Amino acid sequence: MFSSFDVKIIIDELKNEYNMVGMKVDKVYKIGDEVRIKLYGRGRRDLVLKPGIALYATSYPKPAPQHPAGFAMQLRKHLGGLRILGIEQVGFDRIAKIEFGLFGEENLTKYYVILELFGDGNLILTDEKLTIIGALSQKVWSTRSVTTRERYAPPPAMSSPYEVDPEELIDGETEIVRRLANTMNIGGIYAEEICLRAGIDKRDHSPDPDKVREGIRALLALPPSPAIVNGDVVPFDLLVHEGKERQPFSTLNEAADELYGKHELEQIAKKEVSKKEKQLNKLERILATQQRTVEDYEKKSEQAQQKGNLLFAHYQFVDELIKRFYTAIKEKGWDATQSRVNADKRLSSIVKRMNEHEGTINVELDGEEVELDITCSLNENAQRYYERAKKFKHKMKGARSAIERTQQSIERTRKEDVVVESVEKKQRRKREWYERYRWFVSSEGHLVIGGRDARSNESIVKRHLEEGDIHVHADMTGAPQVILKEGANASEDVLHEAGIFAVSFSKAWKMQVGGLDAYWVHPEQVTKDAPSGEFLTTGAFAIKGKKNYLKKLPLEVAIGIYKDKVMCGPITAVEKNCETIVRVVPGPRSKEDVAKRLQKMLDWDDLDEVVQALPPGTCAIVEK
């Protein structure tokens, strides 16, 4: 279960280490006690929300449920296609608030998803005004309610260790460890840690406030040291855990994913192994029953056949016996005939039973008891036994077919691979810093980067345009800011490539124009100072001085694999750097459809990476 410190640190990791802000929602699933939001846009990631327990990005995939839960479908309906605009902790509480909406010059918030990690936990969907649309669990308390159409309100805020006055924590009546844990909502472990670092007795009711202050400062100054200790994730190396086994991780998210993601998959795998064993046991019990049934049918078939044969073997005797008994019973009745049999020692040794209700007598022939219907002839009695033998043979055939099917089921079940050790992380390659932008490597080895949207256009110039670089831009609005790194001494061919890149990733691609001009300038010519009477929006810059034009550049690119990355850029650059290339031009097909074909042509696993590399608009592949 996450502490407030865990929530604070993991949210920071999700934003900075895992770059989740800006990623787009693909699907939402509820799997067991967790809601999994599948994201794309910078590779693919699964954000796991476990109410009352944790949140983290997982590297362990889980199969989607066959029948999505109602709340998951509600989340998918509202969040599908939107981007994560922000993730924040509510105060210093165990509450995470995730903002979803649309990117633009001014972000448009559409919805919030609020994850409560205290108590039993909850997951709440609200609109942009925090009006509740739906919740995993709707509840009412004395201080607040979580019900649809109500405005979401968190529980009453508690003190934060970053702001608390230690003197307020001491009441002279309560153990300091309890006051620390409850007043600041940090839990017992961190309350004990403060006491240890302050050098005070945790049972003291009136410790020195200055020592308490020093203990809090010491805790807050601890460097990150994520680990799993005693079955919990912890972000710091704590004195309370001294002497206990620590399993260290580079990030708290990795620790949480190991504890919850991998552990739960291992439990699922163990359940699958157990399920397989139970299924095998069940099938083997069925097989044993079916084999006994076949043996029983075979025995009964043989007995019926033998009894029919016995009747013909003693034909004259049995025929005469049936006739005599039929006449005697007809004239004197069953009781009188039974009395006569009982009185005749020889006859009673042959006739074993008489059944008035069934109209039968049982006789012994060669040590085998045979039932005879006295209203039927010997041939009819024998035929009845032969029919019975035939019936059991037919049943034997069906039972043997059932045995064959069961044996096949057992073989299939035995061949199913369910191995606990197969639980492995989905490995993600380390992304280079420039992959957050559009990029390519020129035919002469220069890195060229371009913005993807207004926000990245702003950051690319402010962070990455340096002395010695060249700034390139299509001669129209709605185009990316492009930087040719170390381009001051680049050849005309490379400048031409950067220009093609700038026009191909502009809105001219969507307009499907035949060609477009671009220009290049030096870094000192690019400014955020707008001309008099004008206003520069996010991602827009003004140019001072002369522009160097590149005329009538074609809108066409090529795509290929460069050092385990999908690279899309001018044909000459991609031809130089990639073994297999495919030419792409503006066209009638959606980018997603074209990307699926390119994925096969390039033999590349990550479809999303192909989609992200292509220009913004419909495309066509130029066949060889």
C-alpha positions in Angstrom: 0.0 0.0 0.0 1.4 3.4 -1.0 2.3 6.1 1.5 2.0 9.8 0.8 5.8 9.8 0.1 5.3 7.0 -2.5 2.6 8.9 -4.2 4.6 12.1 -4.4 7.7 10.4 -5.7 6.1 8.1 -8.2 4.0 10.9 -9.8 7.3 12.8 -10.3 8.8 9.7 -12.0 5.7 9.2 -14.2 6.0 12.8 -15.4 9.8 13.0 -15.8 11.3 9.5 -16.1 8.4 7.9 -18.0 7.2 11.0 -20.0 3.6 10.2 -19.5 2.3 13.7 -19.9 1.3 14.0 -23.6 0.7 10.3 -24.1 -2.7 9.4 -25.7 -5.3 6.9 -24.4 -5.9 3.9 -26.5 -8.0 1.5 -24.4 -9.0 1.0 -20.7 -9.4 -2.3 -19.0 -10.4 -3.5 -15.6 -8.4 -6.6 -14.7 -9.0 -7.9 -11.2 -8.6 -5.1 -8.7 -6.8 -2.8 -11.1 -7.7 -0.5 -13.9 -5.2 -0.4 -16.7 -5.0 2.5 -19.1 -3.1 1.6 -22.3 -1.2 4.7 -23.7 0.6 5.4 -26.9 2.4 8.4 -28.5 5.9 7.9 -27.1 6.1 4.2 -27.5 3.4 2.3 -25.6 2.9 2.1 -21.9 0.3 0.7 -19.5 -0.6 2.9 -16.6 -1.9 0.8 -13.7 -4.3 2.3 -11.2 -4.9 0.0 -8.1 -7.4 1.7 -5.8 -6.2 1.6 -2.2 -2.9 0.1 -3.2 -0.7 1.8 -5.9 -0.2 3.5 -9.2 2.7 2.8 -11.6 3.7 2.2 -15.2 4.0 -1.5 -15.8 6.3 -3.5 -18.1 4.4 -6.7 -17.5 1.5 -7.2 -20.0 -1.7 -8.8 -18.9 -4.3 -10.4 -21.2 -7.4 -8.2 -21.7 -10.6 -9.5 -20.2 -13.1 -11.1 -22.7 -15.9 -9.0 -21.2 -14.9 -5.5 -20.2 -16.3 -4.2 -16.9 -18.9 -1.4 -17.0 -16.7 1.2 -15.3 -13.8 0.4 -17.6 -16.1 0.9 -20.6 -17.3 4.3 -19.1 -13.6 5.4 -18.8 -12.9 4.2 -22.3 -15.9 6.1 -23.7 -14.8 9.4 -22.1 -11.0 9.1 -22.3 -10.4 7.4 -25.6 -8.2 9.5 -27.9 -7.5 12.1 -25.2 -4.0 12.9 -23.9 -2.7 13.1 -20.4 -2.2 16.8 -19.7 -1.0 16.4 -16.1 -0.6 14.2 -13.1 -0.5 15.6 -9.6 -0.8 14.7 -5.9 -3.7 16.3 -4.1 -2.0 18.1 -1.2 0.2 15.6 0.6 -2.6 13.0 0.7 -2.7 9.5 -0.9 -4.7 10.8 -3.8 -3.5 11.1 -7.5 -5.3 13.4 -9.9 -4.8 12.7 -13.6 -5.9 15.3 -16.1 -7.1 14.3 -19.6 -7.8 16.5 -22.6 -6.6 18.0 -25.8 -3.2 19.7 -26.6 -3.2 23.1 -28.2 -2.0 26.6 -27.8 -4.0 26.4 -24.6 -4.7 22.9 -23.3 -8.3 22.0 -23.1 -9.1 19.9 -20.0 -12.0 17.5 -20.6 -11.9 15.0 -17.6 -10.1 14.1 -14.4 -9.5 10.6 -13.1 -8.9 10.6 -9.4 -7.2 7.7 -7.7 -7.7 7.3 -3.9 -5.1 5.1 -2.3 -6.3 5.3 1.4 -8.7 2.9 3.0 -10.4 0.6 0.6 -9.5 3.0 -2.2 -11.6 4.3 -5.1 -11.4 5.5 -8.7 -13.5 8.5 -9.8 -14.1 10.0 -13.2 -15.1 13.7 -13.2 -15.6 16.4 -15.8 -13.4 19.5 -16.1 -15.4 21.1 -13.2 -14.8 18.1 -11.0 -18.4 17.0 -11.2 -18.5 13.2 -10.7 -19.5 11.3 -13.8 -18.9 7.8 -12.4 -16.9 6.0 -9.7 -15.8 2.5 -9.0 -17.5 2.7 -5.7 -20.1 5.3 -4.7 -20.1 6.2 -1.0 -21.4 8.8 1.4 -19.6 9.9 4.6 -20.4 12.6 7.2 -17.8 15.0 5.6 -18.2 14.2 1.9 -19.9 12.0 -0.7 -18.7 10.3 -3.8 -21.8 10.0 -6.0 -22.7 11.0 -9.5 -23.5 14.6 -10.3 -21.9 15.7 -7.0 -18.7 17.8 -7.1 -15.7 15.8 -6.0 -14.1 16.8 -2.7 -11.2 15.0 -1.1 -11.2 14.2 2.6 -10.3 17.1 5.0 -6.6 18.0 4.4 -4.0 16.9 7.0 -0.7 18.6 7.9 2.2 18.1 5.5 5.7 17.3 6.9 6.9 20.0 4.4 4.9 22.7 6.2 4.0 21.5 9.7 5.0 23.3 12.9 6.5 20.7 15.2 5.1 22.5 18.3 1.6 21.7 17.0 2.4 18.0 17.0 3.0 17.9 20.8 0.0 17.8 23.0 1.5 16.4 26.2 -1.0 13.5 26.2 -0.3 11.4 23.1 2.8 9.4 22.2 4.8 11.5 19.7 5.0 8.6 17.2 1.2 8.5 17.1 0.9 12.2 16.7 3.4 12.2 13.9 1.7 9.3 12.1 -1.9 10.6 12.4 -1.4 14.4 12.2 0.8 14.3 9.1 -0.8 11.2 7.4 2.6 9.6 7.0 2.0 6.2 8.7 3.8 4.4 11.5 7.0 3.6 9.6 7.9 7.2 8.8 6.8 8.4 12.2 9.2 6.0 13.8 11.9 7.1 11.3 11.5 10.7 12.4 11.9 9.6 16.1 15.0 7.6 15.3 16.6 10.5 13.3 15.6 13.0 16.0 17.0 10.8 18.8 13.8 10.9 20.8 11.8 8.1 22.4 8.8 7.4 20.2 6.7 6.9 23.4 7.5 10.3 24.7 4.5 12.6 25.1 6.4 15.9 25.3 9.7 15.7 23.3 11.8 18.7 22.4 10.1 20.4 19.4 13.5 21.3 17.9 14.5 17.7 17.9 11.2 16.8 16.2 11.9 19.5 13.6 15.4 18.1 13.0 14.0 14.6 12.6 11.4 15.8 10.0 14.1 17.7 8.1 16.4 14.7 8.2 13.7 12.5 6.7 12.8 15.0 4.0 16.5 15.4 3.1 17.0 11.6 2.4 18.2 10.9 -1.1 16.1 8.5 -3.2 16.9 4.9 -2.7 13.9 2.8 -4.0 13.7 -0.8 -2.8 11.3 -3.6 -1.7 11.6 -4.3 2.0 9.3 -6.6 4.0 6.9 -6.9 1.0 6.5 -3.1 0.7 7.9 -0.5 -1.7 9.9 2.2 0.0 11.5 5.3 -1.6 14.3 5.8 1.0 16.9 3.8 2.9 15.3 4.0 6.4 16.9 3.4 9.8 13.8 1.4 10.8 14.7 -1.2 8.1 18.3 -1.5 9.3 19.4 -5.2 9.1 16.5 -6.2 6.9 16.9 -7.4 3.4 16.5 -4.7 0.7 15.9 -5.4 -3.0 17.1 -2.2 -4.6 15.7 -0.6 -7.8 16.7 2.4 -9.9 13.2 3.9 -9.6 10.3 3.6 -7.2 8.1 2.7 -10.2 10.3 -0.3 -11.0 10.0 -1.5 -7.4 6.2 -1.1 -7.5 6.1 -2.9 -10.9 8.2 -5.8 -9.5 6.1 -6.1 -6.3 2.6 -5.7 -7.9 3.0 -6.3 -11.6 5.4 -9.3 -11.6 4.2 -10.8 -8.4 0.6 -10.8 -9.5 1.5 -12.3 -12.9 3.4 -15.1 -11.1 0.3 -15.7 -9.0 -1.7 -15.9 -12.1 0.8 -18.3 -13.6 0.7 -20.5 -10.5 -3.1 -20.5 -10.7 -2.8 -21.5 -14.3 -0.5 -24.4 -13.3 -2.9 -25.4 -10.6 -5.8 -25.1 -13.0 -4.0 -27.3 -15.5 -3.3 -29.9 -12.9 -6.9 -29.8 -11.8 -8.1 -30.2 -15.4 -5.7 -33.1 -15.9 -7.0 -34.8 -12.8 -10.6 -34.3 -13.9 -9.9 -35.6 -17.4 -8.1 -38.7 -16.0 -11.0 -39.4 -13.6 -13.3 -39.1 -16.6 -11.1 -41.4 -18.6 -11.0 -44.1 -15.8 -14.8 -44.0 -15.6 -15.2 -44.3 -19.4 -12.8 -47.3 -19.4 -14.7 -49.0 -16.7 -17.9 -48.4 -18.6 -16.4 -50.0 -21.8 -15.4 -53.0 -19.7 -18.9 -53.2 -18.3 -20.5 -53.0 -21.7 -18.2 -55.6 -23.1 -19.0 -58.0 -20.3 -22.7 -57.5 -20.6 -22.5 -57.9 -24.4 -20.6 -61.2 -24.0 -23.1 -62.4 -21.4 -26.1 -61.6 -23.6 -24.5 -63.3 -26.6 -23.6 -66.4 -24.5 -27.2 -66.7 -23.1 -28.6 -66.5 -26.6 -26.2 -69.2 -27.6 -27.2 -71.4 -24.6 -30.8 -71.3 -25.6 -30.0 -72.8 -29.1 -27.5 -75.2 -27.5 -30.4 -76.7 -25.4 -33.1 -76.0 -28.0 -35.3 -79.0 -27.5 -35.2 -78.9 -23.7 -35.8 -75.1 -23.4 -38.5 -75.1 -26.1 -40.4 -77.9 -24.3 -39.9 -76.1 -20.9 -41.4 -72.8 -22.2 -44.4 -74.6 -23.6 -45.1 -76.7 -20.4 -44.8 -73.7 -18.1 -47.0 -71.5 -20.4 -49.7 -74.2 -20.3 -49.4 -74.9 -16.6 -49.6 -71.2 -15.6 -52.5 -70.6 -18.0 -54.5 -73.6 -16.5 -53.5 -73.5 -12.8 -52.0 -70.0 -12.2 -48.6 -68.8 -10.9 -49.0 -69.8 -7.3 -50.0 -73.4 -8.0 -47.2 -73.8 -10.6 -44.7 -72.3 -8.1 -45.8 -74.9 -5.5 -45.4 -77.7 -7.9 -41.8 -76.5 -8.8 -41.0 -76.3 -5.1 -42.2 -79.8 -4.6 -40.2 -81.3 -7.5 -36.5 -81.5 -6.5 -35.2 -82.0 -10.0 -37.4 -79.2 -11.4 -36.5 -76.7 -8.7 -32.8 -77.3 -9.4 -33.5 -76.1 -13.0 -36.1 -73.3 -12.4 -34.5 -70.8 -10.0 -37.1 -68.0 -10.0 -40.6 -67.2 -11.2 -41.8 -63.6 -11.7 -45.5 -63.3 -12.2 -45.3 -59.5 -12.6 -42.8 -59.8 -15.5 -44.1 -63.1 -16.9 -40.7 -64.7 -16.7 -38.9 -67.7 -15.3 -35.2 -68.0 -14.6 -33.6 -71.3 -15.5 -30.0 -72.6 -15.1 -28.2 -73.9 -18.3 -24.7 -75.1 -18.0 -24.2 -73.2 -14.8 -25.6 -69.9 -16.3 -28.9 -68.4 -15.2 -31.1 -67.4 -18.1 -34.3 -65.4 -18.0 -37.1 -66.7 -20.2 -40.3 -64.9 -21.2 -42.9 -67.7 -21.3 -45.2 -65.7 -23.6 -42.4 -65.9 -26.3 -40.9 -68.7 -28.3 -37.4 -69.9 -27.8 -36.3 -68.1 -31.0 -37.9 -64.8 -29.7 -36.1 -65.2 -26.3 -32.8 -65.9 -28.0 -33.3 -62.9 -30.3 -33.9 -60.7 -27.3 -30.5 -61.7 -25.9 -28.8 -61.1 -29.3 -30.4 -57.7 -29.6 -29.2 -56.9 -26.1 -25.6 -58.0 -27.0 -25.8 -55.8 -30.1 -27.1 -52.8 -28.1 -24.1 -53.1 -25.7 -21.7 -53.4 -28.6 -23.1 -50.2 -30.0 -22.7 -48.5 -26.6 -19.1 -49.8 -26.5 -18.4 -48.1 -29.8 -19.7 -44.7 -28.5 -17.8 -45.1 -25.2 -14.5 -45.9 -27.1 -15.0 -42.7 -29.2 -15.5 -40.8 -25.9 -12.3 -42.3 -24.5 -10.4 -41.2 -27.7 -11.7 -37.7 -27.3 -10.7 -37.6 -23.6 -7.2 -38.9 -24.4 -6.8 -36.2 -27.0 -7.9 -33.6 -24.4 -5.4 -35.0 -21.9 -2.6 -34.8 -24.5 -3.6 -31.2 -25.5 -3.7 -30.1 -21.8 -0.3 -31.7 -21.1 1.2 -29.9 -24.0 0.0 -26.5 -22.8 3.0 -24.4 -21.6 2.2 -22.8 -18.3 5.5 -22.0 -16.7 5.9 -19.5 -13.8 9.4 -18.6 -14.9 8.0 -17.3 -18.2 6.8 -14.1 -16.5 9.1 -11.6 -18.0 9.2 -7.8 -18.5 8.3 -6.4 -21.8 11.7 -4.9 -22.6 11.7 -1.3 -23.8 14.8 0.1 -25.5 16.2 3.3 -24.1 15.0 6.3 -26.2 17.4 9.0 -27.2 16.6 12.6 -26.2 15.8 13.7 -29.7 13.1 11.0 -30.2 10.6 13.2 -28.4 10.8 15.3 -31.5 10.7 14.6 -35.2 14.2 13.8 -36.4 16.5 12.3 -39.1 20.2 11.9 -39.7 21.4 13.7 -42.9 23.3 12.0 -45.7 26.5 13.6 -44.1 25.7 12.6 -40.5 24.1 15.8 -39.2 21.2 15.4 -36.7 18.1 17.3 -37.8 15.2 17.7 -35.3 11.8 19.2 -35.7 8.8 20.0 -33.4 5.7 17.9 -33.3 3.3 20.5 -32.0 3.1 24.0 -30.6 4.6 23.1 -27.3 7.5 21.1 -28.7 8.1 23.8 -31.3 8.6 26.2 -28.4 10.9 24.0 -26.4 13.0 22.8 -29.4 14.1 26.4 -30.1 14.6 27.5 -26.5 16.5 24.3 -25.4 18.3 23.1 -28.5 19.0 25.9 -31.0 22.7 26.7 -30.3 25.5 28.6 -31.9 26.7 26.8 -35.0 23.3 25.3 -35.7 21.0 26.3 -38.6 17.3 27.1 -38.1 15.0 25.9 -41.0 11.3 26.6 -41.6 8.8 26.0 -44.3 7.5 29.3 -45.9 4.1 29.0 -44.4 2.4 29.0 -41.0 1.6 25.6 -39.4 5.0 24.1 -39.9 7.6 22.7 -37.5 10.6 24.5 -36.1 13.5 22.6 -37.6 17.1 22.7 -36.3 20.1 21.4 -38.3 22.6 20.6 -35.6 26.1 21.8 -36.3 24.8 23.0 -39.6 26.9 26.2 -40.0 29.3 24.3 -42.3 26.7 21.9 -43.9 26.7 21.5 -47.6 23.9 22.7 -49.9 22.7 19.1 -50.2 22.2 18.8 -46.4 20.4 22.2 -46.3 18.2 21.0 -49.1 17.4 17.8 -47.0 16.5 19.9 -44.0 14.2 22.0 -46.1 12.5 19.0 -47.5 12.0 17.7 -44.0 10.5 21.1 -42.9 8.0 21.3 -45.8 7.1 17.6 -45.7 6.1 17.8 -42.0 4.1 21.0 -42.4 0.4 21.3 -43.0 1.2 21.4 -46.8 1.3 17.6 -46.6 -2.3 17.5 -45.6 -3.1 20.0 -48.3 -1.3 17.7 -50.8 0.5 20.5 -52.6 3.1 19.6 -55.1 6.0 21.6 -53.6 6.8 24.4 -51.2 9.6 26.9 -50.4 11.5 26.9 -47.2 14.2 29.1 -45.7 17.1 28.9 -43.3 18.7 31.4 -40.9 21.3 31.5 -38.2 20.3 31.1 -34.4 20.8 34.8 -33.6 18.1 35.7 -36.1 15.4 33.7 -34.3 13.6 35.7 -31.7 10.5 35.6 -29.5 10.2 39.4 -29.8 7.1 40.0 -31.9 6.9 42.8 -34.5 5.0 45.9 -33.3 1.3 45.2 -33.2 1.7 41.4 -33.5 1.5 38.6 -31.0 3.5 35.4 -31.2 1.6 32.3 -30.0 3.2 29.2 -28.4 5.6 27.6 -30.8 5.9 30.7 -33.1 9.0 32.8 -33.5 10.0 35.9 -35.5 13.0 36.1 -37.8 15.3 39.1 -38.0 17.2 39.9 -41.1 17.7 38.1 -44.3 16.1 34.6 -45.0 18.0 32.2 -47.2 15.4 30.5 -49.4 15.3 26.9 -50.7 12.9 27.0 -53.7 10.2 24.5 -54.8 11.1 21.6 -52.5 9.1 18.4 -53.1 6.8 16.9 -50.4 8.2 13.3 -50.2 9.9 11.3 -47.6 11.4 7.8 -47.1 11.2 5.6 -44.0 13.6 3.0 -42.8 15.3 1.5 -39.7 18.4 3.4 -38.4 20.3 1.9 -35.5 17.2 0.1 -34.0 15.0 3.2 -34.5 12.4 4.1 -37.2 13.7 7.1 -39.2 11.6 9.2 -41.6 13.2 12.0 -43.6 14.3 13.0 -47.1 15.0 10.2 -49.5 18.7 10.9 -49.9 19.3 10.8 -46.1 17.3 7.6 -45.5 19.0 5.9 -48.5 22.4 6.8 -47.1 21.6 5.5 -43.5 19.2 2.6 -43.9 19.4 -0.7 -45.7 15.7 -1.0 -46.5 13.7 2.1 -47.4 10.2 2.8 -48.5 9.2 6.0 -50.2 6.0 7.8 -48.9 4.2 10.7 -50.5 0.9 12.5 -49.8 -2.0 10.3 -50.7 -5.5 9.0 -50.0 -4.9 6.4 -47.3 -4.9 7.0 -43.5 -1.6 7.2 -41.8 -2.6 4.1 -39.6 -3.3 1.9 -42.7 -0.1 3.0 -44.4 1.8 2.3 -41.1 0.5 -1.2 -41.0 1.9 -2.0 -44.4 5.2 -0.3 -43.6 5.4 -2.3 -40.4 5.4 -5.5 -42.5 7.7 -4.1 -45.2 10.3 -3.0 -42.6 9.7 -6.1 -40.4 9.3 -3.9 -37.4 7.4 -4.8 -34.1 6.3 -1.4 -32.9 3.4 -0.1 -35.0 3.1 3.0 -32.9 6.7 4.0 -33.6 6.0 3.8 -37.4 2.8 5.9 -37.0 4.6 8.5 -35.0 7.4 8.8 -37.6 5.1 9.5 -40.6 4.1 13.1 -41.7 0.8 14.4 -40.3 -1.9 13.5 -42.8 -3.0 10.8 -45.3 -0.3 9.1 -47.3 0.6 6.7 -50.1 3.4 4.2 -50.5 5.4 4.6 -53.7 5.9 1.1 -55.0 9.3 0.1 -56.5 
